[in-house]
């Protein structure tokens, strides 16, 4: 009986009708006909509820179902969840699914209503967008079923709890790797770059086209063919590229529910995949108060799995980052000249100048690419119409901070340090584009 009552719910329709009957009983004290009508209605509602109970409890397993969750979730992306339901009833039923979703999603009132015909099997889909890495604990499915009478609802508890790991964004890896191979990143707001090999390994002589390096002109072939001809060389491959992720305080800022740290982690996975597709060696590590999650740059089949696991396991308290430790570690552990992609953030020129000596020291032996972020919230302030004096002040301050970001890029360029100033959402495409540009120019 306890199980029966725990699964039984009376719908609002029942209480509305009961309220009307109670009102009729009150009027029955003054007008006897209402009392008689109320008694008939009360017996009728009792009979309807009894029939509704027979409909819903005539089968032990009137509704069966299962939830299908991916083996792993992609952070910052829309992940599709499938629910399969089957009705064993011989009547049409209405169902409302209440999912026990992981607490990280903060979706406390998630409902999925549907209608099931007699003995129908139905697949339902919904999407979730996780914003933090870690374990996501899915509970059971609570399915509330009612008949066409809609006086009573029966609760079914279906499915099994499941814990799913949320990894850095991997759903778009194929898109970015294809674009890296074809050098077409234009759909991400970046320019297309012609790829020209810069090693000394000769490949072929071809006709000159606009954009070819004039230093590779082959004068003998030009004189023979009576048109400009150039030497083309095989692109140099297997160069080490390290992604360095700052896990310090500066990376705690949120944009569109993702921290700058998670944007950098997602970008590192996609960029590493593109690096391996271009036959270079991909590696990574993170730093703040210590060096963590070190993956040595290699070109091997298991490299992406190693990088993905290392990115998944990045933990931080967002303490102040120690750039002197970064310099010492790079000097000690990375002995050959490499491309170092540093994901960090500087909000002011003074913040950069405090760390600039260490960045310049690193850039003496390696090609250093500093990737930092635009504050897109400032763009909103600048674009808003000013209606009062305080709005004008806000705009001036916002424009000052935006200009200072450009000064930071100029300051890095002055010391031969490459930089990318990007919106958080465009981080991956812009970073891959810059990597291809540096590779095409033969800078590493």
N, C-alpha and C positions, 0 to 999 in steps of 0.2 A: 504493500500500500504506500509505503514511503516513496518508493521509486515512481509510483503512479502520480502522487500529488506533487512531487518535485518537477515532473515534466508537464503538468497541467497549468494553463494560464487562461484566464477569462479575458476576452477582448473588450475594448471600449464600447463596442456595439451592445454587448450584454448590459453594461452598466447604464448606458443611455436609455435603453428600453426599460430597465428596472427603475430608473428615475422617473420615467413617464408613468409607469404603473403606480409608483408610490404617490405621485401627484394626483392620479385618478382616485386612489384610496382616500386622500385628504378631501377631495371634492365630494367623495361619496358620503361623508358625514352630513353634507348639506343637500346633495342631490342623489337620492338612492340609486338611480340608474348608473351613475359612475362607479358605485361600489360593485355592482354586478359585472360591469365591463372590466373593471380592474381584476376581479377574481378570475374571469375567463382568460384574460391576458396573462395573468400570472401562471395559470396551469399550462397555457400555450407555450410560454417562454421556457417553462420547465421541460416540456416535451421536445421542443426544438434543441435545447441544450443536450438532452439525452441522445437525440438522433445524431447531433454533431459529434458527441463522444463516441458513439458507435462507429461513425465514419472514420474517425481519426485513430481509434484504438482497436479496430478490427484486425489489423495486421501488426505483428510484433516489430517488423522492420519495414515500416511503410516507406521510409526514405533511406537510401544508402548513398554514400558518397566518399570522395577522396580528394585531397588537395595535392597538387603537383607543384613543387617549388624547385627552381634550378639548383644544381649542385653547389653553386656559389653565386653570390650577388655581386653586381658591378656598382661600385661606389659613385654616386653622382649621376647615375643613369636611370632610366625607367626600366625596371625589371618586370617581366610578365609572369603573373601567377595564374595557374589554371585550377578550377574547381569542377569536378565531374559529379553530377547528381543523377540518381535514378529513382523514379517514383514507382512504387509497387502497388499504388492505390488504383482502384478502378474508377475513380472520379478525378475531376480536375482539382488541383490544389494550388494554393498560394504559399510561397516560401520566402522567408527573410533570413539571410545568412549573416550572422555576427561572428566575425573572425577574431581570434585571440592573437593579435599582431604583436610583434616585438616592441618593447617599450621605446626603443630608439626612434621609431617612426612617429610616435606621439599622435596616433590616429585612434582616439578613444571611442569614437562614435561611428566606426565604419560599418555600414550596412550594405548588403547586396541583395535587393529584392528580385524575385523572378516568379514566373508562373510555369507550372508543370502540368502537362496533359496526362491523361491516364496512361500509366506504365511507360512514361517517356524518359529517355536518357538525354541529358543536356549538359553541355560544357559552358562554363562561365569563365570570364577572364577579367582581371583587374591588374593595375600596375602599381608598384611601389617605387619610391625614389629614396634609397638610403643616403644619408649624409655623413655617416661616420663609419670607419672600418671596425671590424670586430665580429663577435658572434651574435647572430640574430635568432632569438628563440621564438618559434612559431608554436602556439598552443593548439588546442582543438577547435573544431568548427561547431558552432552552435546554430542549428537550423530550426527555425520556428515555422511550423506548418499549420495552415488553417484550411478548412473546407470552404466551398462557396457560401455556406451559411455565415461564416466569419463570427461565430459566437465564442468559439473555444479555439485555443492554440495548443499544439503539442510540440514539445521541445525534444530534438534529437541532438545528441553529442556525437559527432563523427570525426574521423581522421585521427591521426596520431601526432603528438608533439614532435617537432623536428628543429634541430639547431643547424643553421646555415651560416657559413662564414662569408663576410662581405669583404671582397678584395678591391684593390685599386681598379679604376675604370678599365675594363678590358673589352667591352662590347664594340667599341669603335676601332679596335686595333687593326683589323683588316682594311678599313677605309684609309687609315693614315699610312699603313705600310704600302698599299697600292699607290697612293699619291706620292709617297717618297720615291718609289721605283720610277714612276712616270714623271716626277718633278712637278706635278700639277697640284699645287696647294691653293689655287685661285679661289676655290669655293669657300675657303676659310678667310678670305679677305687679304691674301698675300699675293705678291707678284710671282710670276712664273720665271724660273731660272734655267738658262741653258746649261747643260752639263758638258764640260770639256775636261778630258784627262790632263793631268799636270805632271805625271811622272816622266821619267826619261825613257820609258819603254815604248818604242815606236809601234803604231798600229797601222796607219794608212795615210796616203796623200789624198786630199779632197779639195773641191772647189771652195774658194773663200766665200763666206756669207757674213752679213752684218752681225757683229757680236763676237766673231773669232778673234783670237789674240794675234795682232799683227806681228808679234815677235816670232811666231811660228811660220811665217811665210817661207815657202820653198822657192827660191829665185830660179833655180835650174828648171824645175817643173813649170814655173810661171812663164819662162822664156820659151819653153818647148810647146806649151799649149796656147800661148798668147792670151792667157787670162790668169788672174791671181789664183794661186794654189797654196794650200797650207798643210803642214804636217799635223797629224792628229796622233795623240799619245794615249796609251792605256791609262785609265784612271787608277791612281794609287789606292790600294785597298789594305785592309787589316790594320788600320790605325786605331790606337786605343782611345776611347771616349768615355769619360767618367761623368756621371750625373751626381752632383753634390747638393744635398738638400739641407738647408738651414732649418733646424727644428726649434729655433729660439723664439723669444717673445714677439719679434717682428712678424712672425708667420701665423699669429693667432687670429688676425683680423678675418671677419666673415664677409663673404659676398655670395648672395643667392644661397644661403644656408650651408655653404662649404667654406672651410678655412683656407687661407692661402697655402697652408701646409698640405692639405688634401688636394688642392689644385696641382701643386707641384708633384705630389706623389703620382697622381693620375697621368700627368704629362711625362714623368720619368718613364713610366711603363710603356707609353706609346712611342716616345722618342727612342728608347732602348730597342724596341722592336724594329723601328725604322733603321737604326744604326746596324743591327744585325742583318737586315735585308740588303743593306748596302755593302755587306761583307766587311764591315769594321768590327772592332772588338768593343763590346759594351760592358761597362762596370758601373758601380755606384757606391756611395756611402752617405751617411747622415752625420751631422755634427751639431753640437751646442756646447755643453760643458765637457763632453767627451765624444770620441769618434765611435759610431755604432753602425751595424748592418753593412759591413764591408763585403762587397762582391768584387773580386778582381776582374778587370776587363779581359774577357776571353771571347772567342768565336766558336761556340759549341752548341750542340742541340739542346742541352739542358739549361742554357744560360737564362732564358726567359723565365723558366720555372724558379730558378734561384733568385732572380731579381724580384719576381712577383711575391715570393714568400718573404723576402727581406723588406719589401715595401709594406706588406701586410703587417709585419711585426714592428713597425716604427712606433715607438711610444715616446712621449715627451711631456715635460712639465712646463714648457714654454719659458725656460730660464734665459738669461742673457747669453748670447752666443759668444764663444771665445775664438776670435779669428787668429790669434797667435797660435792656438792649438791647431787650427786648420792648416796654417802655413807649415808648422813643424811636421805635421802628419803627411802632408803632400810631399814635402822635401824628402822625407824618410822612406815613404812607401811607394811613391810613383817616380821611378828613376828615369824612364824614357819619356820623351816629349809627347804630350797628349793634349787632346782637347778636353778642357774641364768646363762643364756647364754648371754654374753655380746658381741655384734657385734661392733667392733671398729677397729682402725688401728694405729699401731705404726711404724714409718719409721726408727727410731733410738733408741738405747738403752737408751740414755739420755731422750728421750720423755717418755719412759716407766717409768724410775726411778722417774720422777716428779710426776707420778700418782700412783706409786707402794704402798705408804703408805695407800692410800684409798682402793686399791684393796685388800691388805692384811687384812685390817680391815673388809671388806665385807666378805672375805673368812673365818674369824673366826667363823661366825655364819651360813654360807651357803656354799654350794658347788658351787664355781665360775668357769665357763668355759669361757675363753676369746678367741673369734674367731677373728683373724686378717688375713691380706691378703698378698700373695706374689705379688711382682711387676713383672708381666709377661713380661713387656717390657724389663726388665733387662735380662731375659733369651734369648731374641732375640739378644741383644748386645753381650752376652757372646758366643753364638753359631755362630756368624758371623766370617768369616775369616778376619784376620787383614792384611791390605795391606799397612798401613803406621803407623808411630809412634803414631799419635793421636788415632788410633784405639786401640792400646795396652793400652794406658792410660785409654780410655773409658772402656775397658774390666776389668782392675784392679779395677776401681772405682765401676763398676757394681757388681763385685764379692765381694767387700767389703760390699756393701749394702745388698747383698743376705746373706752373712755370718752373718751380724748384725741381720737379721731377725731370724736366728737360735739361736743367743745369747739371743734374747728376749724370745723365747720359753723356753730356758734353765733357764733363770732368773725367769720366772713365775713358772716353775716346782720346782725350789729350795725352794720356799715359799709355796709349796703345792697347787698351783693354776693350774687347768687344762687348756690346750690350744689347739687350732687347727690353724695351719698355712696352708692356702689353696689358691689355685688359685680362682679367682672370679667365673669362670664358674663352678667349682666343689664345690662351697660353700654349696649348699643344701644337696647333697649326703654326703659330709664329716661331716657336722654337725649332720645329722640324725644318721650317723654311730657312731659318738662319743657319742651321747645321748644313743644309744642302749648299747654301751660298758659300760658307767657309770652305767646304770640301771642294766646290767647283773652282774656287780661287787658289786652291793648293796651299792653304795657310797652315795645314797640319798633315 
